[in-house]
């Protein structure tokens, strides 16, 4: 048994023959592979068994250092350079932009609209024509009254001439009477003629005055068919169209219009806000406020309290306050929502 094992062990030994070394046979290759594997395994074992250390936070430290440098190099704000804001009283109220001068422009008579000369957004001057009503019938009546006035003037002129002639004849008759060539009865008759013609002349003149009044009245009636702007402003609504019936009073049924357009004087815009009646003692006329429109939240408008309306809203327990704007700007439009902050009084 021992001999057999020795033979087996001897068979496993590597023969270092010269021919094998010279040819670089497979024995050297196997040995090199074993060495490489052994070296790799040792390195792996060494990496596995070596305690691991956390890498140094190089980038984080650099970032923190950069931030620290940034903070250190930022100059501090100069408290003297920035103005101190006016302290607020803590009272804030909401409301809307309103116009002190706003009107729905209409005619003073009832008539059919013939022409409308304005549109929304138009800027008009005081007295500018906005619309025309159909005035054909009114002009026909005007022509009639003017003809009657002319006739009355002719009659008055005719009676005036007759009175002049009658007086001349009466003067001649008196001369003849003084010379004894005429009687008193003739003078009496001629005097009666003068008096009659004078009365007719007075009546004709009265008729002429009446005719002139009728003509003047009819001309005014014709002029009322023209709708004019009562003041300068901007048209914010066009309420009627050509062909519709316009009336200064509502006729019912929705078949008539009570106005041509709605006109607003933009220079009269202000704010109306509702203040809780429990806080109204903190509001005074002339008090400075700061207004902010919801449409422009970054625009702070200086303003002041114009007046406190001396009545309360029972349902909402508020009192209305008028606020006058310190700036006039095209961005401010009627019915815009706004918030008002009341500032502390000096």
C-alpha positions in Angstrom: 0.0 0.0 0.0 2.8 2.4 0.8 4.5 1.6 -2.4 1.4 2.3 -4.4 1.0 5.7 -2.8 4.5 6.6 -3.5 4.1 5.8 -7.1 0.9 7.9 -7.3 2.7 10.9 -5.6 5.6 10.5 -7.9 3.3 10.6 -10.9 2.0 14.0 -9.8 5.5 15.6 -9.6 6.5 18.0 -12.4 9.5 17.1 -14.4 11.8 20.1 -15.0 13.2 18.8 -18.2 15.3 21.1 -20.3 13.2 20.5 -23.4 10.1 21.6 -21.4 11.7 24.8 -20.2 13.0 25.5 -23.7 9.7 25.1 -25.3 7.7 27.2 -22.7 5.2 24.4 -22.3 2.0 24.3 -20.5 3.7 23.9 -17.1 4.9 27.5 -17.0 1.5 28.8 -18.2 -0.3 27.0 -15.4 2.2 28.3 -12.9 1.8 31.9 -14.1 -2.0 31.7 -13.9 -1.8 30.3 -10.4 0.5 33.2 -9.3 -1.9 35.8 -10.9 -4.9 34.3 -9.2 -3.1 34.0 -5.9 -2.1 37.7 -6.2 -5.6 38.8 -7.1 -7.2 36.8 -4.3 -4.8 38.3 -1.9 -5.5 41.8 -3.0 -9.3 41.1 -2.8 -8.9 39.7 0.6 -6.8 42.7 1.7 -9.5 45.1 0.4 -12.3 43.1 2.1 -10.4 42.9 5.4 -9.1 46.5 5.4 -11.5 48.9 7.5 -13.3 51.3 5.3 -13.0 55.1 5.9 -15.5 57.8 4.7 -14.3 60.0 1.9 -13.5 63.6 2.8 -16.5 65.9 1.9 -14.3 68.0 -0.5 -17.2 69.4 -2.7 -19.5 70.1 0.3 -16.7 71.9 2.1 -15.9 74.0 -0.9 -19.6 74.8 -1.4 -20.0 75.8 2.3 -16.8 77.8 2.0 -18.1 79.6 -1.1 -21.4 80.4 0.7 -19.6 81.7 3.6 -17.5 83.9 1.4 -20.6 85.2 -0.4 -22.3 86.1 2.9 -19.2 87.8 4.1 -18.7 89.8 0.9 -22.4 91.0 0.7 -22.5 94.6 2.0 -24.9 95.3 4.8 -28.0 97.5 4.0 -27.6 101.1 5.0 -30.4 102.0 7.3 -30.0 105.7 6.5 -30.3 105.3 2.7 -33.7 103.5 2.7 -36.6 105.7 3.7 -38.7 104.5 6.6 -42.2 103.5 5.6 -45.1 105.3 7.1 -46.5 103.1 9.9 -49.9 101.6 9.2 -52.7 101.9 11.7 -53.7 98.3 11.0 -57.1 99.3 9.6 -57.8 97.9 6.1 -61.0 98.4 4.1 -62.2 97.2 0.7 -64.3 99.0 -1.9 -64.5 100.0 -5.5 -63.5 102.8 -7.9 -66.5 105.1 -8.5 -67.1 108.3 -10.5 -68.5 111.4 -8.9 -69.7 112.6 -12.3 -71.5 109.9 -14.2 -74.6 110.2 -16.3 -76.8 108.2 -18.7 -77.3 110.7 -21.5 -80.8 110.8 -23.1 -83.0 113.2 -25.0 -85.6 115.4 -23.4 -88.3 114.2 -25.8 -89.5 110.9 -27.2 -88.4 110.0 -30.7 -86.9 107.5 -33.0 -83.1 107.3 -33.2 -81.9 108.3 -36.6 -78.1 108.3 -36.0 -75.6 107.4 -33.2 -72.2 109.0 -33.5 -70.3 107.4 -30.6 -69.0 104.0 -29.5 -67.7 102.6 -26.2 -64.4 104.1 -25.2 -64.9 107.4 -27.2 -63.7 110.5 -25.6 -66.1 113.4 -26.0 -66.1 117.1 -25.1 -68.9 119.1 -23.4 -71.7 119.9 -25.9 -70.5 117.4 -28.5 -73.3 115.7 -30.5 -73.8 112.0 -29.5 -76.9 111.2 -31.5 -79.8 112.5 -33.7 -83.5 111.7 -33.4 -85.8 111.8 -36.4 -87.0 115.5 -36.6 -88.8 115.5 -40.0 -92.2 116.2 -38.4 -90.8 118.8 -36.1 -89.2 120.7 -39.0 -92.4 120.7 -40.9 -94.2 122.3 -38.0 -91.3 124.8 -37.8 -91.8 125.8 -41.4 -95.5 126.3 -40.8 -94.9 128.5 -37.7 -92.3 130.5 -39.6 -94.8 131.1 -42.4 -97.4 132.2 -39.9 -94.9 134.6 -38.4 -94.2 136.1 -41.8 -97.9 136.5 -42.5 -98.4 138.2 -39.1 -95.6 140.5 -39.8 -97.1 141.5 -43.2 -100.5 142.2 -41.6 -98.9 144.3 -38.9 -97.0 146.3 -41.6 -100.2 146.8 -43.6 -102.1 148.1 -40.6 -99.2 150.4 -39.7 -99.4 151.9 -43.2 -103.1 152.4 -43.0 -102.8 154.1 -39.6 -100.2 156.5 -41.0 -102.5 157.3 -43.9 -105.5 157.8 -41.7 -103.7 160.2 -39.4 -102.5 162.2 -42.4 -106.0 162.5 -43.6 -107.2 163.5 -40.2 -104.6 166.3 -40.1 -105.8 167.6 -43.5 -109.4 167.6 -42.3 -108.5 169.6 -39.2 -106.9 172.2 -41.4 -109.9 172.4 -43.6 -112.1 172.8 -40.6 -110.0 175.7 -39.4 -110.4 177.3 -42.8 -114.1 176.7 -42.8 -114.1 174.2 -45.6 -115.0 171.1 -43.5 -117.3 170.1 -40.7 -116.7 168.5 -37.4 -118.6 165.4 -38.4 -116.0 164.6 -41.0 -113.2 165.0 -38.4 -115.1 162.7 -36.1 -115.4 160.0 -38.7 -111.8 160.2 -39.7 -110.7 160.0 -36.0 -112.8 156.9 -35.6 -111.0 155.4 -38.7 -107.6 156.2 -37.2 -108.6 154.6 -33.9 -110.0 151.5 -35.6 -106.8 151.0 -37.7 -104.7 151.6 -34.6 -106.6 148.8 -32.8 -106.1 146.4 -35.7 -102.4 147.3 -35.9 -102.1 146.5 -32.2 -103.8 143.1 -32.7 -101.6 142.4 -35.7 -98.5 143.1 -33.7 -99.7 140.9 -30.9 -100.3 138.1 -33.4 -96.8 138.7 -34.7 -95.3 138.4 -31.2 -97.2 135.1 -30.7 -96.0 133.8 -34.0 -92.4 134.6 -33.0 -92.8 132.8 -29.7 -94.2 129.7 -31.6 -91.3 129.8 -34.0 -88.8 130.1 -31.1 -90.4 127.3 -29.2 -90.5 125.0 -32.3 -86.8 125.7 -33.0 -86.0 124.7 -29.4 -88.1 121.5 -30.0 -86.2 120.7 -33.1 -82.9 121.3 -31.3 -84.0 118.8 -28.6 -83.8 116.1 -31.3 -80.0 116.4 -31.0 -78.5 114.6 -28.0 -75.4 116.3 -26.7 -72.8 115.5 -24.0 -73.6 117.4 -20.8 -69.9 117.3 -19.8 -66.6 116.0 -21.1 -65.7 112.4 -20.4 -65.4 108.8 -21.7 -68.3 106.7 -23.1 -68.3 103.5 -21.1 -71.6 102.0 -22.5 -73.6 102.4 -25.6 -77.2 101.8 -24.7 -79.2 102.3 -27.9 -79.0 101.7 -31.6 -80.4 103.3 -34.8 -84.1 102.7 -35.3 -85.0 102.3 -31.6 -87.4 104.6 -29.8 -85.7 106.8 -27.2 -87.7 108.3 -24.3 -86.6 110.2 -21.2 -89.0 108.1 -19.2 -89.5 104.3 -19.3 -92.6 103.4 -21.3 -92.6 99.8 -20.1 -92.4 96.6 -22.1 -88.8 97.0 -23.0 -89.6 98.6 -26.4 -88.0 102.0 -25.6 -84.6 103.1 -24.5 -84.1 105.6 -21.7 -80.5 106.6 -22.7 -78.1 106.8 -25.6 -74.9 106.2 -23.6 -73.3 106.2 -20.2 -70.8 109.0 -19.8 -68.1 109.1 -17.1 -65.8 112.0 -16.1 -62.5 110.2 -15.5 -61.2 113.2 -13.6 -63.8 112.6 -10.9 -62.8 109.0 -10.1 -62.3 108.1 -6.4 -62.7 105.2 -4.1 -65.6 104.3 -1.9 -64.8 101.8 0.9 -66.8 100.3 3.7 -65.4 100.6 7.2 -66.8 98.6 10.1 -68.7 101.0 12.3 -66.8 99.7 15.3 -63.6 101.0 13.7 -64.9 104.3 12.3 -63.4 106.3 15.2 -60.0 105.5 13.8 -60.8 107.3 10.5 -60.5 111.1 10.1 -61.1 113.5 7.2 -57.8 114.2 5.5 -56.1 111.1 6.9 -53.5 109.6 4.6 -54.1 106.2 3.2 -52.5 103.8 0.7 -54.7 102.3 -2.0 -54.0 99.1 -3.9 -56.0 98.0 -6.9 -56.7 94.2 -7.2 -55.7 94.5 -10.9 -52.2 96.0 -10.0 -51.2 94.6 -6.6 -47.7 96.0 -6.9 -48.8 99.6 -7.5 -49.3 101.6 -4.3 -51.4 104.7 -4.8 -51.1 107.6 -2.3 -54.5 108.9 -1.3 -56.4 110.6 1.5 -59.8 110.4 3.2 -62.1 112.9 1.4 -65.2 112.5 3.5 -67.1 110.1 5.8 -70.7 109.6 4.6 -72.8 110.4 7.7 -75.0 107.3 7.5 -74.5 103.6 8.3 -75.6 100.5 6.5 -77.8 98.6 8.9 -77.6 95.3 7.2 -73.7 95.2 7.0 -72.9 97.4 10.0 -70.5 99.5 7.9 -70.0 103.2 7.1 -69.0 104.4 3.7 -65.8 106.5 3.4 -64.8 108.5 0.3 -61.1 108.3 -0.6 -59.6 110.8 -3.1 -56.7 109.4 -5.2 -53.4 111.3 -5.2 -52.6 110.2 -8.7 -54.5 110.4 -12.0 -53.7 107.4 -14.2 -55.4 105.8 -17.2 -55.1 102.4 -15.5 -57.7 103.4 -12.9 -61.2 102.4 -14.3 -64.7 102.6 -12.8 -65.9 99.7 -10.7 -62.3 98.3 -10.1 -61.9 96.5 -6.8 -59.5 98.1 -4.3 -58.1 97.8 -0.8 -57.2 100.8 1.3 -54.8 100.8 4.2 -55.2 103.6 6.7 -51.9 105.1 7.8 -51.2 106.5 11.3 -51.7 110.2 11.6 -48.7 112.4 12.1 
